[in-house]
Amino acid sequence: MSPKGPNTGDERVTVRDVAARAGVSATTVSRVIKGDYPVAQATRTRVLRAMRELDYVLNVHARALSGASTQMVAFVLDDVTGPSFAYVAKGVEQQATTEGRLCMVCTTHGDPARELAVVEAMREQRADAVILVGGGSLDDAYVERMTHFAHALDKAGSRLVLCGRPPLGADVPTTVVEYDNEGGAYAMTSHLLSQGHRRIALIGASADDLSTTKADRGRGFVRAHQAFGVPFDPDLVVPAGFDRNDGYDAARRLLALGAEFTAVFAATDMVAIGVLAALREAGLRVPDDVSLAGYDDIPFAADLSPGLTTVRIPTEELGRTAVRLALNRHERQHVVLGTHIVVRDSVRPPARSR
């Protein structure tokens, strides 16, 4: 009986079918697929040709059970619609392609429990790297569980990558690619203080928040006030999420309380857009009445009216570096990328000092 023709979708082509078409053993086909054992180039060419002719599809579940890599990196983020996340994802995908890997995107919707579940699933799938993007949780139970997964991934030959968040601990096997989060907040707050602002509202971050991103930005805000010898009003620190509506609602609450402030430092640019809308509804002009600053430097921050003064994060570089280091572990496995202020038109000295 002659070997099978192309797969019509009615039945799954097996390794044995490929072996029969190529005139080799099933073991040789497996070695070509795994790439973990020397195979003569002519034999390898025959096997690959047979796989194409039969439309052989690799069973990734069987590959994972065998202990082989799936040639995949997993990219785990809060929300695919976030502008900053999208540019980190671009960097991840570009570098994954360069490294010959596929990229799988998983979302958590801000749920730490779901993030843990996704990491466990990717460990079972034997992804070459699991890249967690954005702030992590400082909750003890979360840190303990994530530390366990870092060791489990390392034992399986994979890697947990923390992208845009701090390390889990000195002895935890992870790749860490973070940016100077606290330094960026310190620099922006210092810029506002140097402009003469003494009543600055912080919306969307707090030094005691359980989110690493929010806590770092809150600490930078506090540290700048301390460096300038200017006390800050805790009532002007308003917790909020990182979206446009979160900023809008938080600013409206602050205005309803009759709080006095001459500047707002929003924890993200999306929060700043919401704050801008609330200030305009209240009849306040930016920057004539209130200065406004953001964080992230998302693409359309420059196109707002006025252009938003913000902190720039090297988003694409974060993604590229995360993949490169995870797949090339002879390189240093903890790097901190810089941030810097982008000055536009939304900040000026308070009216009374002009």
N, C-alpha and C positions, 0 to 999 in steps of 0.2 A: 504494500500500500504506500502511496507517495505521501510525502510530508504535507502538512496543511498549507492551504493558501492563506491570503490575507484574512484577518479577523473580521467577520461580518457583524460582530456584536452579539451573536447567539450563544457563544461559549467563550470562556476565558482561555487565552493562550497561556500555556505553562512553560516553565523552564525546560521541561523535557521536550516540548514541541520545538523550542528554539534550538536545543541541542541536536534534535533529529535533523532539522533543516540545515544547520551548520556542519553536521558530521563530526560533532565532538561530544564529550560527556556532559551530563548535567552539572557535574562539579566544575568543569571548565567554564560553563556559562555563569555559574554563581561567582566564580573568581573574577570574571570580567565585570560583572555588575557591581560587586563590592569594591573592586580595585585594590584589594588588600594582599594580592599574591601575583608574582610575575607570570605573565602570559605572553607567548610569542606574538609579535605584531601581526603576522599574517593570520594567526588563529583569532586574535582579538577582532581583526577586521571582518572575518567571516561571521563571527558571533554578532557583531553590531549590525551587519547587513541582514542577517536572519531576523534580528529583533525588529528592524524597520519593515522588512517584507511581511512579517506576520503581525505587525502593529502590536507588538508586545508592550503591555503596560505593567510597570513595576508595582508589586503589592507592597505598599509602604508599611502596612501593619506587620507583615511577615518580616520585612527588612528590619523593623524596630525590634521584633522579638529575637531576631538573630544577633542583635547587638551592633548592627551596622548603622552608620549615619544616614539620615534621610536627606542630607544636602540642603537643609532648610534652616533659616533663622526665623524666629518668631518675634514679632514687634508688638508689644503690649502697651496700650495707651488708654487714657480715660475716654476720649471722644474724638472720632475721626474728623469732626467738623471744626475743631479748634484750629485757628490759623497757625499757631506756633507748632502744634503737633504735626500739621501737614508738612511743614518744611523739615522737621526732624525726620519724618517718614521718607521724604524725598532723599535725604542723605543716606538713610538706612538702605533704601532700595537700590540706590546707585552703587554703593559699596558692596552690597550683597551680590549684585550682578557682576561686578568686577572680580569678586572672589568665587564666582561660579556657583552661587547659592540662590535658591528661591526664597521669597520673603512672604511670610504669612502674617496678616494683620489681625489682632484680637483686641476688642474693646472691653472695658471694665465698667464704664459709666460711673466712675468714682467710687466703686464699691470694693473695699479692701478684701472682703471675703471672696468676691468673684476673681480678683486679681490672683489670689492664692490658688484658686481652683484652676485658672488658666495656666499658671506656672506648672502645676502638677500634671495637667493634661499634656503640655509641651514636653515635660520630662518623659512621660510615657511614650510620646511620639519620637523621642530621641532627636529633638532639634539640636543643631550644632551650637546654637546660642539662643537664650531667651532674654530679650532686651526690654526692660521696664523703663518707660519714659514718663517723666514728670515727677512730681512730689510723691514721696512715700509717707507711710504713717509712722508716728513715734510711739504708737500703742505697744506695750511690752509683749502682748500675745502675738501681735502681727510680726514684730521683729523676730521673736523666737521661731515662729513658723517659717518665715522667709529665710532665716539662717539655716534651718533644717533643709530647705529646698536647695539652697546654695551648695551645701555639702553633698546632697543627693545628686544634683546635676554634675558636680565636679567628679564624683565617683563614676558616673555614667559616661564620662568623657565630654560632657557638654559644659556650658558656662552660663552663669547668671550675670547679666550686665545691668548695672544701675546707671541710667542715662539721665542726667539732670537731677540727681539726688545723691546724698552723702553715703559713705560706706556703712555697712551693717556692723562692722567691728574689725579689729586689726587682724584676727586670725580666720576670718570668713573668706572662702575662696570665691571672689567676685572680680569682675572687671568694672571699674568705676570711672565714668566720664561725666564730670560735673562742671558747672560754671560758677563763677564767683557771685552767687546769689545774694548773699549778705552784703558783699562789697558793692554790688550794683545799687542796692537800696540805700546804703550809706552814702554813696556818691550822689544819688538823686536828692536825698534829703539835705545833704550838705549844700547842693546847688540852690535849693529853695531857701535854706537859711541864709546863704550868702547873698541872696537877692533881697534880704530884709524881712522875710516872712518869719513870724514868731508863733502864729496860730495855724498849724498845719494839721489837717485831717488826714488820717490814714484809713483807707477803705479796702477791705478784703485781705488784710494780713494782721497778724498779732504775734508778738514774741513768744506767747505761751500756747500757740495753736499746736494741735497734734499733727498737722501737715508739715512736712519738712520745708516745703517751698514757702508757705505762709509764715512759718516760724523764722526762717532765715531773713525774709524781707522785713519782718517785724523787728528783729534784732538789729538789722542795719539802720532802721528808722530811729530806734532808741539810741543806738551808739552815736549817731551823728548829733543828736540833741545834746548828749553828754559831752561830746568833743567841743561843741560850740558853747557849752555852759548855759544852754537854754532848756528850761523845764518843759516837758510836753504834757498836755492835758489828756489823761486816760479816757475821758469822755469823747474825745475826738478820734479814738481808735475804734472803728466800726467793723465787726466781723461780717463777712459776706463771701459768697461763692466767687468764681472767676469769670462769670459770664456777663453779658451786657445788661440783662434784666436784674442781676444781682447788684450791679453798681447803681442802676437807676433806683431800685427800691431802697438801698442803703442810704443814698444821698437824700432821698425824700424824707426818710426817717430823721436824718441829721438836721435837715432844714426845718422839719416840723417841731423839733426840740428848741429851735431858736438859737442853736449853737453859733458862736462867733468864730470864723476862720477866714483866712485870706488866701489859703492854698489848699488843694487836695492832691495827695499822692495816692493814686489808684494802683492796686497790687498787680493789675494787668491792663493792657490797652483796651481789652473788651470791657472791663469794669469802667475804665475812663470814658468810653463812649456812652455808657449808661449814665454816668455822673454828668457828662456834658448835657445830655438831654434833660435831666432833672434840674440842673442849674438854669437852663434856658427857660424851662417851664416856670421857674420861680422869678424870672425877669432879671437874672444875673448874667453878666457878660464875661466871657473868657477871652483874654486875660484881664480885661479892664477892671472887673469887680473881683474875680477869683481866678487865681492861677491854677492850672491843672497839669499834672504829670502822670505818665503811665509807666508800664514795664513790659518788655518783650520786643518792641519795634516790629509789630506785624506789618505786612506790606502796605496796607492802606492808612497807616498812622500818619504818613506824610501828606495824605490827600484830604484829611479832615480840615475843617475850617473853624478855628485856626489849626495849622499843622501841630501835631502833638509832640511835645518834648517827652522823651521816654528813654528807657534803658535798653540797649540792643543786646540780644542774646545771639551767639553764633549757632543758630538752630541746625542748619544743614551740616556744619562741621561736627556738631554733637553726634548726629546720626552716622556720618561716615566714620568718625573715630571709634564709635562704639562697636561697629561691625569689624573694623580692621583690627582692633586690639583683641577682641574676643576670639578671632580666628588666627591670630598670630601672637601666641602667648609668650614668646621670647621677648616681646616688647614690654615696656613698663605698663602695668595694669591699673594705674590710678593717675589720671590727669585732670587738671583743673583749667578750664578755658576762661579767658577774660571776658568781661562785660565793659561797656562804656556808655556814657550819656550821649544821646543825640539831641542837640538843642534846636528847637524849632520856635514856633510863635505863641505857644500856649502858656508861657511863664514870663512874668515881668515883675518888677518890684511892686509891693502893695501900694495902693493909691495914696495913703497918707505919707509915704516916704518919697513920692515922686514930686 
